[in-house]
Amino acid sequence: MPNASSLLSSTPAVLGVESVVFGVTDLGEHTRFWTDFGLPLESAGEDESVFRLQSGSRVILRRHGDARLPSPDPFAGDGIKETVWGVDTAENLARIAASLAGEVAVTCDEDGTVHCTCPDGQPIALRVWAKRPVVAEASPVNTPSHWPRFNQHRIWRKRAVPRTINHVVFFSPDYVGSFEFYERHLGFRYVDHSKGTGIFARAGGTFEHHSIFWVNCDLPIAPDHFKFMHIAFGCDDIDEVMLGANIMENRGWKNTTMNTSGGISRHRISSAIYYYCEIPGHAGEAEYHADTDYLDDGWVPRAWDFKFGSLLWSANAPAIFRGENIPWDMTFDADRRSFDAYRRAKPGKQPIEGDLATLTEEDEHAI
């Protein structure tokens, strides 16, 4: 296994999600949701609740209208209004701020936090972050011919306790442009492309398969503007994911949206096991996330047919992802040739062709 400290010492700048800032209508309901989800509550008051994970990442809840939220509001309703990326040094933060200022308006708080709005409408911030090491453990997996857990039972867990924010997902009116903006100024790496659906990208200072995924607003399931979709939290294993799912249902958090209908599933494109929980206020989804691919700059990006890349299996696979005749369609894409067909020629929602045009809300959880 790579030595994380030695590898990260040579990687640039952005270490991952330092915090996400939600704008919410019912602060008490959202606070209860995230407490039940397993996030450690650091503070709670009349106007704000803050949860801090073992990695140091935070989920911050603020009421709509709070002066600390981005203005204008990037989209109607509850959801992540600002993503704050953690940067390793003040020097790198200054370098990124100067790069951003060459393309978009940039402001800086007294504490040094840098703010801007991306061309796709996403408000982001960056600040120096002392990311904390995470202690986690998963039980070895036995097979009929290999028994690494010989004379041992699996770890007996009590509940899910997410340790990291693995990634955030947003709808983008120009998903290729959104990635290239992050690459140009924040040094994000291209990882995978689900053709016509979106691009997965990784912050240079983390190894999780992706730190952000932009979903194409041209899809029939998507809005025609920037919007929050979901946020994924790193768990140790499938047991922790399912304990979290059971506890959330037992505590009354019922999944009623089509995007949470799939139950526990595994992506092929990132190998991750996942389970969505519906966030109150129709604010998107919180994802328990385990066993994703981890990678570094030796990774070769790939382009996928969305049906092949989306699901390896699911407890409730949408019809479009079922069957044994889905083509094994994946190619290496270091030259990014797959981007060309999806570059924006003009603003506004563009026609989608083929199977992507038949996607429904039932299919959303799998993409």
N, C-alpha and C positions, 0 to 999 in steps of 0.2 A: 504494500500500500504506500502511496506517496507520502512523504513527510510534509504535512500541511504548512507548518511554519516556514520551511525552507522554500516551498513553492510560492507561498503568498508573499514572501518578502520581495520577490522579483516581479510580481504582477502589479499592474497600475491601479491605483486610486480607489475605485468603487468596490466596497466590500459586501454590498447587499442592501436589503431594506432595513434602514434604521428605525423607521416608524411609518405608520399609515394614520392619517387623520380622517375620521369619519364625521360627516355632518348628519345628525339624526333628529328626528322629531321627538321620540320618547326616550329620553336618556336612561330612565330607570329600567325600561324593558330591554334596551340594548345592553346595559350593564349586567343584567341577570343572564342574558343569552351568553355573553362571553365568559362569565363566571362558570356557568354550567358546561360550556364548551371545554373548559379546562385551563384557561389562561389565568395566570396569577395576577390578582388585582393589587396594584401598587397604591392607588389613591382613588377616592371618589368624593365628589362634592356636588354642589348645586348645578354647576355649569360644565363639569368635565369629569370623565372617568379615564384612568390610565391603567393599562395592563402592561406588564413587562415580562418577556420571556427569558429563558435561561441565557440565550445568546445576547441579551440586551436589547433586542428589538422590542418596539412598543406598538400597541394598538391604543389610539387616543380617540375618545368619543367627545364630541362637542355638539351643542344644540345648534340648529339652524339659526342663522343671524349672528352667531358669535363673531366678533370682529377679527378673531384670529384665523377664521376660515378664508379661503381664497375668495376674492371678489373681482369680477362677477362669478356667481356659482357656475361651475362647469357643466352641470346637468341638473335636471329637476329631481327632487326626491332624496331619500337616504342613500348613503354609500360613501366610498372613499373619495374625498374631495382633494386630497393632496398626498402624494407619495414622497417620503423623505428618504433619500439615499445616503448611506454612510460612506464617508471618504477617509482614507487612511491617514493623511497628513494635511496640515494647513497649506503647505506648498502645492500639493495636488489640488486641493479645493480652489485655491487662487487660480491655478492654471485652467481648471474646468470653467470657473466663473468667467474668466477672460474669453475663453473659447465661445461660451454661450452668448456673451454680450456682443459678439460679432454677428449674431443672427437674430436674437430675440432680446426683449427688454429684461434686465436683471436687476433685482433689488437685494439688499443685504441687511439683515437684522443686526442689532447691537451685539448679539452673541456670536456673530459670524455666519449664521445660517443664510444660505443663498437661495433665492426664490426666482422662478420664471414660469412661463407657460409655453409648452411645446407647440409647434405649429398645428398639431392635431387637436389642440384644446386641452391637453392634460396639464394641470398644475403640478409642478415638482419642486422639491427643495433638496438641498445638499448641505451636510454639515460634517465636521470631523467627528469620527465615531471610534470609541475604544470597544470594538466588538469583543464579546466574551467567548471563551472556549466553551463548548457544549460537551457534557458527559452523557452518553447514551449507550444502550446495550440492547442487542437483539439475540434471541436464542438461535443457536445453529439449527439448520434444517436437515433432518434425516431423509434419505431416499432409500429405496430397496437395496442399493448396493453401497451406500456410503452413510455412515452413522456417526457424525461428529458429536451428536448428543447422546452417546452411549451411556447407559446407566444414569441418565439425568432426565428430569422432566423440564418442560418449558418454563420460562419465567412466568410466575403468577402475578399478573398485573391487577390493579384495582380499578383504574380508570385511565383515560387518555390525558396526558400532560404534554401538549405540544411544546417543543423546545426552540423552534426557529420559525421565521417567516420564509418559506421557500420561494414563493413567487406571487406576483399579482397579475391580474388579467383585465384588459380593457378592450372595449370596442374602439376601433379607429377608422376614420373615414379614408385613411391612406396608410395601410399597415406597412407597406414597403418603406414609405417615407418616414413613418414613425420609428422603425428600426434604424434606418440610416441616420436619423437625427441623433439617436442615442449612441450609435457607433461613432459618429463624427465628434461628438462633444464629451461623452461619458466613457468612451472606450469599451462599449459592450461588444460581445462576441456573437456572431451568427452561429446558431446551433442546428436548427432544423426548420424546414418550411413545409407546412401542410398546404399544398398548392390551392390557392383560392380561398383558403380558410384563415391562415395567419402565419406569423413568424415567431419562433422561440429564440430568445436571446439571453445570454448569461453575463452578469457583471464580472469584470476581470478578476476580482478578488474573492470569488467564491467558486465552489466546485459543483453545486447543484445543477442539474441539467439545464434549467432555465430560471432566471430571476424575474422575467416578464414575458408575457405572451400578448400579442396584439391580434384581435379578431376582426376580420373584414366586415365593415359596415354594409357592404353590398349584399351580404347574405340575407335571404328572406327572413331569417329569425332575428336580425340585428336592427338596432335603431339607425337613424341616418346621421348620427353625431357621436362624438366621444362620450363614453359612459363606462362606469365600473361594471365588471362582470363577476369576478370572484377573487378570493385570496386563499392561498394554500399554506398550511402549517405542517412542519415536519414532525412526524412521529416515528417511533422506533421500529414498529413492525405491524403486521396485519392484525394482531391481537389488540394492540392499542387502538387502531383505527376502528375495529368493531366494538370494542368497549365504549369508545366515544359515541358511536352511532347508537348503541343500546341505551346509554345514559341519556343522551339528548332526547330520544323518543320517550323514555320513561318520565322525563321531566316536562313533557308536554310540548316539545318543539317538533311539530309535525311538518314533514315535507309535503307541501301542497303544490309547488311549481313543477312544471314539466322538467326543468333543469335539474331537479333533485330526485327525479323518478328512477334513476338507474340503479340505485343501491350501490353496493360495493362493486368496484370495477377495476380493471387494469388497462392502462394505455399501452399500445405497442410503441409509439413514437418516443416515449421517455421511460418506459418500463414501470411507471409509478402505479402503485395501488392507491385508490382514492375513494372518498365518500363525501358527498356534499350535504351540508345542512343549510336550510333556508334562513337567511338573516332577517330579523324583524323589519317591518316597514318596506317589504319588497326591495330590500337593499342589495340584492345579489346573494352570493353563497359563500359560506366558510367551508373550506375543504380540509379534511384530515388526509394526510399525504405521507406515504411510506415507500421505501425500497425504490426510489427513483434512481436513474443513472447519475453517476458523478463523473466529471470529466475535466480536462484541462485544455491547454492550447494545442495539444496534439490531436484533438478531435477533428474529424473531417465532417463538415456539415452535409446534411442529406435533404433531398426533396422527395415528398411523399404524396401519393394519392390519398385524399383525406379519409376514405373508407378503410384503407389498409392501415394507415398510421394511427387512427383514432383509438380503436379498441382491439385488445387481445382477447378479453372476455369481459362479461358484465352480468350482474345478477338479473338485469332487465335490459337487454340490448335493444335499442330501437330497430325497427324492421329494416331500415336502410343499411344497417351494419351486420345483419344476420346473413347466414348462408355460407356455403362452402365455395362459392364461385367468385368471391372478392379477389381481384387480381393482386398478386404480390408485386406492388409497384413502389419501389424505392430506388433512387439513384443518388450517387454522391454528387455534391453540388458545390464544390470549392470555388468554382468560377461564377456562382450565383446566376447561372443562365436561367434558372427557374423564375427569377424575379421579373424578367422582362415582360411576360404576359400580364402581369398584375400591377405594373406601374400606372400611375394616374395620368391620364391625358387631360382631364378637366375635372373641376369640382362637382360634387353631387353624386347621388347613388347611381351606380352603373349596372347595366344588365348582367346577370349571372347565367351561365349556360350549363347544360349537362345535369348530373346528379346533384350538384350543389344547389341548383335552382329548386329542387324538390325538398330541401331541408325544412323541417317543421320544428316547433318549440319542443316537441318530444325528443328530438335528436340532439338538443343543445348540450346536454350534459356529457355527451360522448366526444365532442369535437376538441 
